[in-house]
Amino acid sequence: MQNPRANTQAISPFFIVGNVDRTIAFCCDKLGFEARLREPDQDPFFAIIGRDGAQIFVKSHPDVKPVPNPARHPFMRWDAFVYTTDPDALAAEFTDNGAAFSRPLEDTHDGLCGFEICDPDGYVPFFGHPKAKTQPSP
């Protein structure tokens, strides 16, 4: 008898950042995330920041610099894909919070609908979902 397949619930990118407090402030103030864990509480070197089912782990160290994807390969600029069923509403919320978009809400050439935000260290999460495929008429 085969064992049942184990379930996975989520994946969390892990970003090396220049300053954990700055990243927490950006994600909470501009993106509506919450700090789920800070270690230590004052001047943290590690944090878990989340919103609903999405979360990001961040860590800093004085000898390690952030290297977001756009710094390595400008044509592969996303560091994370954050699935949302309503990118229009999320973009409006982020705009109201004063977030700057690195790419506006749009339908992309690769079949997605969404937008990009660039954080203070240059990481680029894409917030969106796959576009619905249209069926050819009979």
N, CA, C and O atoms as CSV, one atom per row, in Angstrom:
chain,resi,resn,atom,element,x,y,z
A,1,MET,N,N,0.833,-1.178,0.000
A,1,MET,CA,C,0.000,0.000,0.000
A,1,MET,C,C,0.880,1.245,0.000
A,1,MET,O,O,1.833,1.346,0.772
A,2,GLN,N,N,0.547,2.190,-0.876
A,2,GLN,CA,C,1.324,3.412,-1.004
A,2,GLN,C,C,0.885,4.438,0.050
A,2,GLN,O,O,-0.304,4.603,0.323
A,3,ASN,N,N,1.868,5.114,0.628
A,3,ASN,CA,C,1.561,6.163,1.597
A,3,ASN,C,C,0.842,7.310,0.903
A,3,ASN,O,O,1.124,7.596,-0.261
A,4,PRO,N,N,-0.083,7.974,1.598
A,4,PRO,CA,C,-0.746,9.128,0.996
A,4,PRO,C,C,0.266,10.251,0.765
A,4,PRO,O,O,1.244,10.402,1.497
A,5,ARG,N,N,-0.001,11.011,-0.254
A,5,ARG,CA,C,0.901,12.117,-0.584
A,5,ARG,C,C,0.796,13.204,0.489
A,5,ARG,O,O,-0.303,13.605,0.870
A,6,ALA,N,N,1.940,13.671,0.969
A,6,ALA,CA,C,1.969,14.733,1.979
A,6,ALA,C,C,1.550,16.054,1.345
A,6,ALA,O,O,1.834,16.310,0.175
A,7,ASN,N,N,0.880,16.876,2.118
A,7,ASN,CA,C,0.365,18.146,1.651
A,7,ASN,C,C,1.354,19.268,1.962
A,7,ASN,O,O,1.969,19.274,3.028
A,8,THR,N,N,1.509,20.205,1.048
A,8,THR,CA,C,2.274,21.424,1.311
A,8,THR,C,C,1.302,22.595,1.306
A,8,THR,O,O,0.318,22.573,0.567
A,9,GLN,N,N,1.556,23.601,2.103
A,9,GLN,CA,C,0.631,24.716,2.261
A,9,GLN,C,C,1.107,26.014,1.626
A,9,GLN,O,O,0.285,26.775,1.114
A,10,ALA,N,N,2.387,26.287,1.642
A,10,ALA,CA,C,2.884,27.571,1.152
A,10,ALA,C,C,4.387,27.483,0.973
A,10,ALA,O,O,5.033,26.547,1.444
A,11,ILE,N,N,4.924,28.465,0.289
A,11,ILE,CA,C,6.370,28.615,0.170
A,11,ILE,C,C,6.701,30.053,0.533
A,11,ILE,O,O,5.950,30.968,0.195
A,12,SER,N,N,7.807,30.255,1.211
A,12,SER,CA,C,8.183,31.589,1.666
A,12,SER,C,C,9.579,31.924,1.170
A,12,SER,O,O,10.548,31.274,1.563
A,13,PRO,N,N,9.695,32.939,0.304
A,13,PRO,CA,C,11.044,33.338,-0.119
A,13,PRO,C,C,11.834,33.874,1.070
A,13,PRO,O,O,11.264,34.378,2.038
A,14,PHE,N,N,13.136,33.757,0.977
A,14,PHE,CA,C,14.041,34.187,2.036
A,14,PHE,C,C,14.967,35.222,1.424
A,14,PHE,O,O,15.801,34.888,0.583
A,15,PHE,N,N,14.828,36.488,1.841
A,15,PHE,CA,C,15.615,37.580,1.278
A,15,PHE,C,C,16.667,38.044,2.275
A,15,PHE,O,O,16.385,38.215,3.461
A,16,ILE,N,N,17.870,38.245,1.782
A,16,ILE,CA,C,18.915,38.908,2.552
A,16,ILE,C,C,18.708,40.399,2.319
A,16,ILE,O,O,18.695,40.861,1.178
A,17,VAL,N,N,18.544,41.148,3.408
A,17,VAL,CA,C,18.244,42.573,3.297
A,17,VAL,C,C,19.315,43.398,4.003
A,17,VAL,O,O,20.078,42.886,4.823
A,18,GLY,N,N,19.354,44.684,3.665
A,18,GLY,CA,C,20.326,45.577,4.283
A,18,GLY,C,C,19.966,45.943,5.706
A,18,GLY,O,O,20.848,46.130,6.544
A,19,ASN,N,N,18.655,46.049,5.992
A,19,ASN,CA,C,18.200,46.444,7.312
A,19,ASN,C,C,16.815,45.839,7.545
A,19,ASN,O,O,15.862,46.182,6.846
A,20,VAL,N,N,16.705,44.961,8.504
A,20,VAL,CA,C,15.451,44.248,8.768
A,20,VAL,C,C,14.343,45.218,9.177
A,20,VAL,O,O,13.215,45.092,8.700
A,21,ASP,N,N,14.643,46.190,10.057
A,21,ASP,CA,C,13.615,47.145,10.472
A,21,ASP,C,C,13.070,47.936,9.278
A,21,ASP,O,O,11.864,48.167,9.192
A,22,ARG,N,N,13.930,48.345,8.376
A,22,ARG,CA,C,13.498,49.094,7.184
A,22,ARG,C,C,12.581,48.231,6.316
A,22,ARG,O,O,11.573,48.717,5.802
A,23,THR,N,N,12.926,46.963,6.155
A,23,THR,CA,C,12.105,46.062,5.350
A,23,THR,C,C,10.749,45.832,6.018
A,23,THR,O,O,9.721,45.829,5.342
A,24,ILE,N,N,10.739,45.641,7.321
A,24,ILE,CA,C,9.477,45.473,8.041
A,24,ILE,C,C,8.603,46.710,7.838
A,24,ILE,O,O,7.419,46.588,7.526
A,25,ALA,N,N,9.179,47.892,8.013
A,25,ALA,CA,C,8.414,49.133,7.868
A,25,ALA,C,C,7.831,49.251,6.462
A,25,ALA,O,O,6.661,49.600,6.308
A,26,PHE,N,N,8.622,48.970,5.447
A,26,PHE,CA,C,8.142,49.058,4.067
A,26,PHE,C,C,6.991,48.084,3.834
A,26,PHE,O,O,5.939,48.472,3.325
A,27,CYS,N,N,7.189,46.831,4.202
A,27,CYS,CA,C,6.167,45.813,3.942
A,27,CYS,C,C,4.884,46.077,4.733
A,27,CYS,O,O,3.787,45.839,4.228
A,28,CYS,N,N,5.011,46.557,5.945
A,28,CYS,CA,C,3.822,46.829,6.760
A,28,CYS,C,C,3.129,48.113,6.315
A,28,CYS,O,O,1.911,48.127,6.138
A,29,ASP,N,N,3.886,49.185,6.134
A,29,ASP,CA,C,3.292,50.485,5.798
A,29,ASP,C,C,2.765,50.544,4.375
A,29,ASP,O,O,1.685,51.088,4.144
A,30,LYS,N,N,3.493,50.004,3.427
A,30,LYS,CA,C,3.123,50.127,2.014
A,30,LYS,C,C,2.308,48.953,1.490
A,30,LYS,O,O,1.457,49.127,0.617
A,31,LEU,N,N,2.566,47.741,2.025
A,31,LEU,CA,C,1.952,46.539,1.462
A,31,LEU,C,C,0.934,45.873,2.388
A,31,LEU,O,O,0.337,44.864,2.014
A,32,GLY,N,N,0.730,46.410,3.567
A,32,GLY,CA,C,-0.264,45.863,4.473
A,32,GLY,C,C,0.116,44.536,5.107
A,32,GLY,O,O,-0.757,43.799,5.564
A,33,PHE,N,N,1.407,44.221,5.141
A,33,PHE,CA,C,1.873,43.007,5.800
A,33,PHE,C,C,1.944,43.256,7.301
A,33,PHE,O,O,1.754,44.382,7.761
A,34,GLU,N,N,2.219,42.201,8.058
A,34,GLU,CA,C,2.429,42.318,9.497
A,34,GLU,C,C,3.716,41.591,9.854
A,34,GLU,O,O,4.092,40.613,9.206
A,35,ALA,N,N,4.381,42.076,10.884
A,35,ALA,CA,C,5.574,41.388,11.384
A,35,ALA,C,C,5.107,40.242,12.260
A,35,ALA,O,O,4.547,40.465,13.333
A,36,ARG,N,N,5.332,39.020,11.809
A,36,ARG,CA,C,4.921,37.834,12.562
A,36,ARG,C,C,5.982,37.383,13.556
A,36,ARG,O,O,5.674,36.732,14.554
A,37,LEU,N,N,7.224,37.731,13.277
A,37,LEU,CA,C,8.332,37.381,14.169
A,37,LEU,C,C,9.455,38.362,13.917
A,37,LEU,O,O,9.764,38.682,12.769
A,38,ARG,N,N,10.070,38.843,14.993
A,38,ARG,CA,C,11.274,39.691,14.944
A,38,ARG,C,C,12.264,39.088,15.925
A,38,ARG,O,O,11.906,38.783,17.063
A,39,GLU,N,N,13.487,38.917,15.499
A,39,GLU,CA,C,14.475,38.328,16.412
A,39,GLU,C,C,15.795,39.070,16.305
A,39,GLU,O,O,16.384,39.099,15.224
A,40,PRO,N,N,16.280,39.666,17.373
A,40,PRO,CA,C,15.547,39.969,18.599
A,40,PRO,C,C,14.545,41.096,18.350
A,40,PRO,O,O,14.476,41.639,17.247
A,41,ASP,N,N,13.791,41.436,19.351
A,41,ASP,CA,C,12.747,42.446,19.196
A,41,ASP,C,C,13.327,43.816,18.841
A,41,ASP,O,O,12.762,44.529,18.011
A,42,GLN,N,N,14.449,44.189,19.462
A,42,GLN,CA,C,15.120,45.458,19.168
A,42,GLN,C,C,16.283,45.198,18.209
A,42,GLN,O,O,17.081,44.288,18.431
A,43,ASP,N,N,16.377,45.993,17.151
A,43,ASP,CA,C,17.436,45.856,16.145
A,43,ASP,C,C,17.530,44.411,15.627
A,43,ASP,O,O,18.575,43.775,15.759
A,44,PRO,N,N,16.448,43.896,15.043
A,44,PRO,CA,C,16.418,42.487,14.629
A,44,PRO,C,C,17.348,42.187,13.449
A,44,PRO,O,O,17.592,43.044,12.599
A,45,PHE,N,N,17.854,40.967,13.417
A,45,PHE,CA,C,18.620,40.466,12.281
A,45,PHE,C,C,17.787,39.491,11.459
A,45,PHE,O,O,18.201,39.090,10.371
A,46,PHE,N,N,16.595,39.097,11.974
A,46,PHE,CA,C,15.735,38.132,11.299
A,46,PHE,C,C,14.284,38.505,11.560
A,46,PHE,O,O,13.932,38.965,12.645
A,47,ALA,N,N,13.441,38.297,10.538
A,47,ALA,CA,C,12.008,38.534,10.712
A,47,ALA,C,C,11.213,37.691,9.728
A,47,ALA,O,O,11.702,37.305,8.666
A,48,ILE,N,N,9.982,37.420,10.112
A,48,ILE,CA,C,9.005,36.821,9.212
A,48,ILE,C,C,7.893,37.849,9.065
A,48,ILE,O,O,7.294,38.277,10.051
A,49,ILE,N,N,7.624,38.241,7.821
A,49,ILE,CA,C,6.635,39.265,7.512
A,49,ILE,C,C,5.574,38.605,6.652
A,49,ILE,O,O,5.908,37.920,5.685
A,50,GLY,N,N,4.298,38.794,6.981
A,50,GLY,CA,C,3.266,38.103,6.218
A,50,GLY,C,C,1.982,38.882,6.073
A,50,GLY,O,O,1.710,39.844,6.793
A,51,ARG,N,N,1.207,38.427,5.116
A,51,ARG,CA,C,-0.138,38.933,4.873
A,51,ARG,C,C,-0.941,37.755,4.359
A,51,ARG,O,O,-0.603,37.162,3.335
A,52,ASP,N,N,-1.997,37.418,5.066
A,52,ASP,CA,C,-2.808,36.260,4.707
A,52,ASP,C,C,-1.885,35.045,4.572
A,52,ASP,O,O,-1.125,34.752,5.495
A,53,GLY,N,N,-1.936,34.338,3.451
A,53,GLY,CA,C,-1.113,33.145,3.279
A,53,GLY,C,C,0.276,33.408,2.723
A,53,GLY,O,O,1.074,32.480,2.590
A,54,ALA,N,N,0.577,34.661,2.395
A,54,ALA,CA,C,1.899,34.998,1.846
A,54,ALA,C,C,2.813,35.458,2.972
A,54,ALA,O,O,2.393,36.194,3.865
A,55,GLN,N,N,4.049,35.026,2.923
A,55,GLN,CA,C,5.016,35.530,3.893
A,55,GLN,C,C,6.414,35.517,3.298
A,55,GLN,O,O,6.711,34.775,2.362
A,56,ILE,N,N,7.261,36.359,3.871
A,56,ILE,CA,C,8.648,36.512,3.443
A,56,ILE,C,C,9.517,36.393,4.685
A,56,ILE,O,O,9.204,36.971,5.726
A,57,PHE,N,N,10.593,35.652,4.577
A,57,PHE,CA,C,11.603,35.613,5.627
A,57,PHE,C,C,12.686,36.607,5.213
A,57,PHE,O,O,13.091,36.632,4.050
A,58,VAL,N,N,13.156,37.425,6.150
A,58,VAL,CA,C,14.237,38.364,5.852
A,58,VAL,C,C,15.308,38.254,6.922
A,58,VAL,O,O,15.026,38.006,8.094
A,59,LYS,N,N,16.538,38.443,6.488
A,59,LYS,CA,C,17.677,38.346,7.406
A,59,LYS,C,C,18.741,39.334,6.947
A,59,LYS,O,O,18.907,39.575,5.751
A,60,SER,N,N,19.449,39.895,7.898
A,60,SER,CA,C,20.544,40.794,7.549
A,60,SER,C,C,21.798,40.404,8.322
A,60,SER,O,O,21.740,39.822,9.405
A,61,HIS,N,N,22.928,40.748,7.723
A,61,HIS,CA,C,24.230,40.530,8.345
A,61,HIS,C,C,25.148,41.601,7.782
A,61,HIS,O,O,25.109,41.872,6.582
A,62,PRO,N,N,25.970,42.215,8.619
A,62,PRO,CA,C,26.811,43.315,8.128
A,62,PRO,C,C,27.783,42.920,7.006
A,62,PRO,O,O,28.201,43.773,6.223
A,63,ASP,N,N,28.137,41.651,6.925
A,63,ASP,CA,C,29.108,41.218,5.908
A,63,ASP,C,C,28.456,40.694,4.627
A,63,ASP,O,O,29.155,40.299,3.694
A,64,VAL,N,N,27.119,40.689,4.577
A,64,VAL,CA,C,26.429,40.114,3.423
A,64,VAL,C,C,25.511,41.173,2.822
A,64,VAL,O,O,24.688,41.761,3.523
A,65,LYS,N,N,25.657,41.410,1.533
A,65,LYS,CA,C,24.850,42.403,0.838
A,65,LYS,C,C,23.704,41.728,0.090
A,65,LYS,O,O,23.856,40.612,-0.408
A,66,PRO,N,N,22.555,42.406,0.010
A,66,PRO,CA,C,21.439,41.874,-0.781
A,66,PRO,C,C,21.813,41.797,-2.260
A,66,PRO,O,O,22.496,42.679,-2.780
A,67,VAL,N,N,21.361,40.734,-2.934
A,67,VAL,CA,C,21.567,40.599,-4.377
A,67,VAL,C,C,20.239,40.158,-5.005
A,67,VAL,O,O,20.052,38.978,-5.302
A,68,PRO,N,N,19.323,41.104,-5.204
A,68,PRO,CA,C,18.047,40.751,-5.811
A,68,PRO,C,C,18.222,40.308,-7.266
A,68,PRO,O,O,19.225,40.628,-7.904
A,69,ASN,N,N,17.252,39.579,-7.775
A,69,ASN,CA,C,17.330,39.103,-9.160
A,69,ASN,C,C,17.617,40.206,-10.168
A,69,ASN,O,O,18.441,39.990,-11.057
A,70,PRO,N,N,16.979,41.394,-10.084
A,70,PRO,CA,C,17.262,42.421,-11.093
A,70,PRO,C,C,18.727,42.838,-11.138
A,70,PRO,O,O,19.212,43.261,-12.187
A,71,ALA,N,N,19.435,42.727,-10.022
A,71,ALA,CA,C,20.865,43.067,-10.003
A,71,ALA,C,C,21.694,41.994,-10.699
A,71,ALA,O,O,22.778,42.277,-11.210
A,72,ARG,N,N,21.188,40.764,-10.721
A,72,ARG,CA,C,21.915,39.655,-11.363
A,72,ARG,C,C,21.528,39.504,-12.824
A,72,ARG,O,O,22.387,39.294,-13.680
A,73,HIS,N,N,20.236,39.610,-13.109
A,73,HIS,CA,C,19.714,39.415,-14.465
A,73,HIS,C,C,18.532,40.352,-14.669
A,73,HIS,O,O,17.409,39.987,-14.318
A,74,PRO,N,N,18.738,41.545,-15.224
A,74,PRO,CA,C,17.659,42.521,-15.364
A,74,PRO,C,C,16.434,41.991,-16.122
A,74,PRO,O,O,15.319,42.461,-15.897
A,75,PHE,N,N,16.632,41.031,-17.005
A,75,PHE,CA,C,15.510,40.490,-17.770
A,75,PHE,C,C,14.757,39.409,-16.988
A,75,PHE,O,O,13.729,38.916,-17.454
A,76,MET,N,N,15.250,39.042,-15.824
A,76,MET,CA,C,14.568,38.082,-14.928
A,76,MET,C,C,14.436,38.745,-13.565
A,76,MET,O,O,15.066,38.331,-12.592
A,77,ARG,N,N,13.610,39.775,-13.512
A,77,ARG,CA,C,13.628,40.663,-12.363
A,77,ARG,C,C,12.773,40.240,-11.185
A,77,ARG,O,O,12.929,40.830,-10.116
A,78,TRP,N,N,11.898,39.285,-11.291
A,78,TRP,CA,C,11.049,38.923,-10.151
A,78,TRP,C,C,11.808,38.076,-9.147
A,78,TRP,O,O,12.498,37.119,-9.499
A,79,ASP,N,N,11.662,38.452,-7.901
A,79,ASP,CA,C,12.225,37.664,-6.808
A,79,ASP,C,C,11.167,36.792,-6.149
A,79,ASP,O,O,11.494,35.821,-5.467
A,80,ALA,N,N,9.897,37.138,-6.352
A,80,ALA,CA,C,8.796,36.362,-5.775
A,80,ALA,C,C,7.532,36.627,-6.591
A,80,ALA,O,O,7.345,37.708,-7.149
A,81,PHE,N,N,6.678,35.619,-6.643
A,81,PHE,CA,C,5.344,35.750,-7.236
A,81,PHE,C,C,4.360,35.613,-6.095
A,81,PHE,O,O,4.352,34.603,-5.391
A,82,VAL,N,N,3.526,36.634,-5.910
A,82,VAL,CA,C,2.521,36.613,-4.850
A,82,VAL,C,C,1.165,36.503,-5.537
A,82,VAL,O,O,0.716,37.440,-6.197
A,83,TYR,N,N,0.525,35.362,-5.379
A,83,TYR,CA,C,-0.761,35.119,-6.016
A,83,TYR,C,C,-1.856,35.927,-5.336
A,83,TYR,O,O,-1.979,35.912,-4.111
A,84,THR,N,N,-2.649,36.629,-6.133
A,84,THR,CA,C,-3.826,37.325,-5.638
A,84,THR,C,C,-4.947,37.148,-6.650
A,84,THR,O,O,-4.719,37.205,-7.858
A,85,THR,N,N,-6.138,36.937,-6.157
A,85,THR,CA,C,-7.278,36.786,-7.065
A,85,THR,C,C,-7.738,38.125,-7.609
A,85,THR,O,O,-8.432,38.166,-8.625
A,86,ASP,N,N,-7.367,39.228,-6.954
A,86,ASP,CA,C,-7.841,40.549,-7.364
A,86,ASP,C,C,-6.689,41.558,-7.385
A,86,ASP,O,O,-6.570,42.381,-6.477
A,87,PRO,N,N,-5.842,41.497,-8.416
A,87,PRO,CA,C,-4.722,42.438,-8.471
A,87,PRO,C,C,-5.179,43.894,-8.593
A,87,PRO,O,O,-4.468,44.799,-8.157
A,88,ASP,N,N,-6.357,44.129,-9.180
A,88,ASP,CA,C,-6.858,45.505,-9.298
A,88,ASP,C,C,-7.074,46.122,-7.914
A,88,ASP,O,O,-6.614,47.232,-7.647
A,89,ALA,N,N,-7.774,45.399,-7.036
A,89,ALA,CA,C,-8.045,45.900,-5.691
A,89,ALA,C,C,-6.756,46.043,-4.884
A,89,ALA,O,O,-6.593,47.008,-4.137
A,90,LEU,N,N,-5.844,45.086,-5.032
A,90,LEU,CA,C,-4.581,45.144,-4.294
A,90,LEU,C,C,-3.745,46.332,-4.769
A,90,LEU,O,O,-3.142,47.031,-3.955
A,91,ALA,N,N,-3.706,46.562,-6.080
A,91,ALA,CA,C,-2.964,47.712,-6.615
A,91,ALA,C,C,-3.556,49.018,-6.092
A,91,ALA,O,O,-2.816,49.942,-5.756
A,92,ALA,N,N,-4.872,49.100,-6.023
A,92,ALA,CA,C,-5.524,50.303,-5.502
A,92,ALA,C,C,-5.159,50.514,-4.029
A,92,ALA,O,O,-4.883,51.639,-3.612
A,93,GLU,N,N,-5.157,49.438,-3.248
A,93,GLU,CA,C,-4.780,49.530,-1.831
A,93,GLU,C,C,-3.342,50.006,-1.688
A,93,GLU,O,O,-3.061,50.908,-0.899
A,94,PHE,N,N,-2.427,49.403,-2.450
A,94,PHE,CA,C,-1.020,49.782,-2.370
A,94,PHE,C,C,-0.830,51.246,-2.785
A,94,PHE,O,O,-0.029,51.962,-2.184
A,95,THR,N,N,-1.564,51.689,-3.811
A,95,THR,CA,C,-1.498,53.088,-4.241
A,95,THR,C,C,-1.945,54.000,-3.102
A,95,THR,O,O,-1.300,55.011,-2.825
A,96,ASP,N,N,-3.045,53.646,-2.445
A,96,ASP,CA,C,-3.536,54.437,-1.309
A,96,ASP,C,C,-2.509,54.495,-0.181
A,96,ASP,O,O,-2.456,55.475,0.562
A,97,ASN,N,N,-1.692,53.444,-0.051
A,97,ASN,CA,C,-0.651,53.397,0.991
A,97,ASN,C,C,0.634,54.106,0.568
A,97,ASN,O,O,1.581,54.187,1.350
A,98,GLY,N,N,0.675,54.625,-0.672
A,98,GLY,CA,C,1.847,55.347,-1.144
A,98,GLY,C,C,2.946,54.483,-1.720
A,98,GLY,O,O,4.079,54.943,-1.856
A,99,ALA,N,N,2.643,53.240,-2.061
A,99,ALA,CA,C,3.657,52.354,-2.659
A,99,ALA,C,C,3.948,52.787,-4.088
A,99,ALA,O,O,3.039,53.173,-4.823
A,100,ALA,N,N,5.209,52.723,-4.475
A,100,ALA,CA,C,5.617,53.031,-5.843
A,100,ALA,C,C,5.720,51.720,-6.622
A,100,ALA,O,O,6.322,50.758,-6.145
A,101,PHE,N,N,5.147,51.685,-7.789
A,101,PHE,CA,C,5.160,50.495,-8.632
A,101,PHE,C,C,6.361,50.556,-9.565
A,101,PHE,O,O,6.650,51.601,-10.149
A,102,SER,N,N,7.066,49.424,-9.706
A,102,SER,CA,C,8.138,49.377,-10.694
A,102,SER,C,C,7.585,48.989,-12.063
A,102,SER,O,O,8.198,49.293,-13.086
A,103,ARG,N,N,6.437,48.323,-12.090
A,103,ARG,CA,C,5.656,48.046,-13.307
A,103,ARG,C,C,4.192,48.146,-12.910
A,103,ARG,O,O,3.784,47.566,-11.903
A,104,PRO,N,N,3.390,48.878,-13.690
A,104,PRO,CA,C,1.983,49.068,-13.322
A,104,PRO,C,C,1.164,47.800,-13.550
A,104,PRO,O,O,1.627,46.826,-14.142
A,105,LEU,N,N,-0.057,47.855,-13.060
A,105,LEU,CA,C,-1.007,46.768,-13.293
A,105,LEU,C,C,-1.192,46.611,-14.796
A,105,LEU,O,O,-1.531,47.566,-15.495
A,106,GLU,N,N,-0.964,45.391,-15.284
A,106,GLU,CA,C,-1.066,45.138,-16.723
A,106,GLU,C,C,-1.180,43.646,-16.982
A,106,GLU,O,O,-0.910,42.821,-16.109
A,107,ASP,N,N,-1.585,43.319,-18.201
A,107,ASP,CA,C,-1.516,41.950,-18.688
A,107,ASP,C,C,-0.126,41.776,-19.276
A,107,ASP,O,O,0.275,42.534,-20.160
A,108,THR,N,N,0.606,40.794,-18.797
A,108,THR,CA,C,1.981,40.589,-19.261
A,108,THR,C,C,1.997,39.715,-20.512
A,108,THR,O,O,1.005,39.071,-20.852
A,109,HIS,N,N,3.142,39.708,-21.188
A,109,HIS,CA,C,3.307,38.884,-22.392
A,109,HIS,C,C,3.352,37.391,-22.087
A,109,HIS,O,O,3.218,36.566,-22.991
A,110,ASP,N,N,3.541,37.043,-20.817
A,110,ASP,CA,C,3.623,35.628,-20.465
A,110,ASP,C,C,2.357,35.096,-19.792
A,110,ASP,O,O,2.401,34.105,-19.063
A,111,GLY,N,N,1.224,35.767,-20.047
A,111,GLY,CA,C,-0.055,35.213,-19.619
A,111,GLY,C,C,-0.485,35.519,-18.201
A,111,GLY,O,O,-1.307,34.795,-17.640
A,112,LEU,N,N,0.048,36.571,-17.609
A,112,LEU,CA,C,-0.313,36.944,-16.251
A,112,LEU,C,C,-0.966,38.322,-16.229
A,112,LEU,O,O,-0.808,39.107,-17.163
A,113,CYS,N,N,-1.690,38.605,-15.173
A,113,CYS,CA,C,-2.239,39.939,-14.930
A,113,CYS,C,C,-1.768,40.352,-13.557
A,113,CYS,O,O,-2.012,39.644,-12.580
A,114,GLY,N,N,-1.092,41.491,-13.464
A,114,GLY,CA,C,-0.602,41.934,-12.174
A,114,GLY,C,C,0.322,43.119,-12.284
A,114,GLY,O,O,0.331,43.827,-13.291
A,115,PHE,N,N,1.107,43.332,-11.232
A,115,PHE,CA,C,1.991,44.490,-11.148
A,115,PHE,C,C,3.209,44.137,-10.308
A,115,PHE,O,O,3.237,43.118,-9.618
A,116,GLU,N,N,4.213,45.000,-10.382
A,116,GLU,CA,C,5.456,44.816,-9.635
A,116,GLU,C,C,5.674,45.969,-8.669
A,116,GLU,O,O,5.318,47.114,-8.948
A,117,ILE,N,N,6.260,45.648,-7.543
A,117,ILE,CA,C,6.706,46.625,-6.550
A,117,ILE,C,C,8.205,46.375,-6.343
A,117,ILE,O,O,8.655,45.230,-6.390
A,118,CYS,N,N,8.964,47.424,-6.119
A,118,CYS,CA,C,10.385,47.267,-5.805
A,118,CYS,C,C,10.603,47.717,-4.363
A,118,CYS,O,O,10.232,48.831,-3.991
A,119,ASP,N,N,11.204,46.847,-3.554
A,119,ASP,CA,C,11.405,47.198,-2.147
A,119,ASP,C,C,12.696,47.991,-1.967
A,119,ASP,O,O,13.434,48.168,-2.936
A,120,PRO,N,N,12.993,48.473,-0.767
A,120,PRO,CA,C,14.178,49.315,-0.560
A,120,PRO,C,C,15.513,48.655,-0.911
A,120,PRO,O,O,16.489,49.359,-1.171
A,121,ASP,N,N,15.578,47.321,-0.926
A,121,ASP,CA,C,16.821,46.634,-1.292
A,121,ASP,C,C,16.864,46.250,-2.772
A,121,ASP,O,O,17.863,45.703,-3.238
A,122,GLY,N,N,15.793,46.529,-3.511
A,122,GLY,CA,C,15.756,46.201,-4.930
A,122,GLY,C,C,15.075,44.894,-5.264
A,122,GLY,O,O,15.061,44.499,-6.430
A,123,TYR,N,N,14.504,44.200,-4.278
A,123,TYR,CA,C,13.761,42.974,-4.561
A,123,TYR,C,C,12.450,43.341,-5.256
A,123,TYR,O,O,11.824,44.353,-4.939
A,124,VAL,N,N,12.050,42.502,-6.204
A,124,VAL,CA,C,10.848,42.773,-6.994
A,124,VAL,C,C,9.863,41.616,-6.870
A,124,VAL,O,O,10.025,40.588,-7.528
A,125,PRO,N,N,8.843,41.778,-6.029
A,125,PRO,CA,C,7.744,40.806,-6.042
A,125,PRO,C,C,6.706,41.218,-7.087
A,125,PRO,O,O,6.432,42.403,-7.280
A,126,PHE,N,N,6.141,40.220,-7.752
A,126,PHE,CA,C,5.041,40.420,-8.695
A,126,PHE,C,C,3.777,39.962,-7.987
A,126,PHE,O,O,3.742,38.866,-7.428
A,127,PHE,N,N,2.744,40.787,-8.005
A,127,PHE,CA,C,1.461,40.468,-7.392
A,127,PHE,C,C,0.449,40.278,-8.506
A,127,PHE,O,O,0.163,41.221,-9.244
A,128,GLY,N,N,-0.101,39.076,-8.645
A,128,GLY,CA,C,-1.061,38.862,-9.715
A,128,GLY,C,C,-1.548,37.440,-9.797
A,128,GLY,O,O,-1.479,36.676,-8.835
A,129,HIS,N,N,-2.054,37.096,-10.994
A,129,HIS,CA,C,-2.560,35.749,-11.245
A,129,HIS,C,C,-2.507,35.467,-12.745
A,129,HIS,O,O,-2.381,36.391,-13.549
A,130,PRO,N,N,-2.602,34.197,-13.118
A,130,PRO,CA,C,-2.671,33.868,-14.545
A,130,PRO,C,C,-3.967,34.408,-15.143
A,130,PRO,O,O,-5.024,34.375,-14.514
A,131,LYS,N,N,-3.858,34.905,-16.374
A,131,LYS,CA,C,-5.059,35.370,-17.073
A,131,LYS,C,C,-5.902,34.160,-17.489
A,131,LYS,O,O,-5.382,33.079,-17.762
A,132,ALA,N,N,-7.190,34.375,-17.526
A,132,ALA,CA,C,-8.083,33.304,-17.982
A,132,ALA,C,C,-7.870,33.094,-19.473
A,132,ALA,O,O,-7.748,34.050,-20.239
A,133,LYS,N,N,-7.829,31.854,-19.864
A,133,LYS,CA,C,-7.691,31.531,-21.287
A,133,LYS,C,C,-9.060,31.624,-21.938
A,133,LYS,O,O,-10.057,31.147,-21.395
A,134,THR,N,N,-9.093,32.233,-23.087
A,134,THR,CA,C,-10.361,32.315,-23.815
A,134,THR,C,C,-10.494,31.099,-24.723
A,134,THR,O,O,-9.521,30.621,-25.307
A,135,GLN,N,N,-11.687,30.630,-24.819
A,135,GLN,CA,C,-11.971,29.467,-25.671
A,135,GLN,C,C,-12.308,29.956,-27.074
A,135,GLN,O,O,-13.045,30.931,-27.227
A,136,PRO,N,N,-11.786,29.301,-28.086
A,136,PRO,CA,C,-12.141,29.702,-29.461
A,136,PRO,C,C,-13.621,29.456,-29.713
A,136,PRO,O,O,-14.194,28.489,-29.213
A,137,SER,N,N,-14.242,30.354,-30.505
A,137,SER,CA,C,-15.657,30.148,-30.826
A,137,SER,C,C,-15.828,29.024,-31.840
A,137,SER,O,O,-14.975,28.800,-32.698
A,138,PRO,N,N,-16.964,28.317,-31.717
A,138,PRO,CA,C,-17.177,27.173,-32.607
A,138,PRO,C,C,-17.416,27.581,-34.050
A,138,PRO,O,O,-17.611,26.722,-34.910
